[in-house]
Amino acid sequence: MLPFKLLFHLCLFNFAESCLKIRYPGPPKCECPSLLLNWENFKEYDVTGVVRDGESHISSFPLLVLEDENCTVSMYCSGDQELVVFDTDKTHEFLNYPADGMCDPYTQKWLIGDNEGTLITVNRLYGICWKLLNQQPPVTQVPVTPEPACSNCELADFEKQDMHGINFGYLWPYIYTEDGCISMDMICERTDDLECRDVEIYAENYDGNFPIATYKNATFASVRLVCDSRGFRLHYNSIMEIGMLKCMFTDCR
């Protein structure tokens, strides 16, 4: 009876040990489709017409590096030719960048990094290197500097007053500043024999009335007004958009 029990336990141990052996199948073989194209055979795969027929260009086979062990791939062009990959439904333009990535053995599709570093799925890696000949260089647009608006200001009006014996007005012609803006000299002078304690030119705008004469004596006052950079009215320093000018004489004898 004892030999039978021992034999039974040995058989039970061997059977249990054999049941623990589980074998996992490895990943499928990487067989993602790839093809090197040139001018002789690209047309049947160019579904979007990127490589335009009839235009003068050169084309050649891309360089392809495949690593079977880890399913990696690198397709690229030599020189200054650009890489174009024809997928089943679209075209990927890698330009001067390589198509680097790997084959997914379970879907048999390529996972490729595009020019912006985004991983995209490519059904087939059918590539060609090409470049247009006699390409005109891109035209560089030179920024156009707009002409200053400070050359067409509206002149200020003169306040109505008794102008007997007085010369009040602009000196012509315009004076142009370095930045192309115009300025005008304004004068206020007595044409009779009287001399005054004060001669002043006042400017009026939305904020009030301001004395603006920069040079004056007993019979004369003057100021240079500049055209506003927005092209509205003449101004003097911070006194903007002058709409009215007035000449004032005080205590004349």
Secondary structure, 3 states (H helix, E strand, C coil): CHHHHHHHHHHHHHHHHHHCCCCCCCCCCCCCCEEECCCCCCCCCCCCCCCCCCCCEEEECCEEEEECCCCEEEEECCCCCEEEEECCCCEEEEECCCEEEEEECCCCEEEEECCCCCEEEECCEEEEEEEECCCCCCCCCCCCCCCCCCCCCECCEECCCCCCCEEEEEEEEEEECCCCCEEEEEEEEECCCCCEEEEEEEEEECCEEEECCCEECCCEEEEEEEECCCCCEEEECCECCCCEEEEEEEEEC
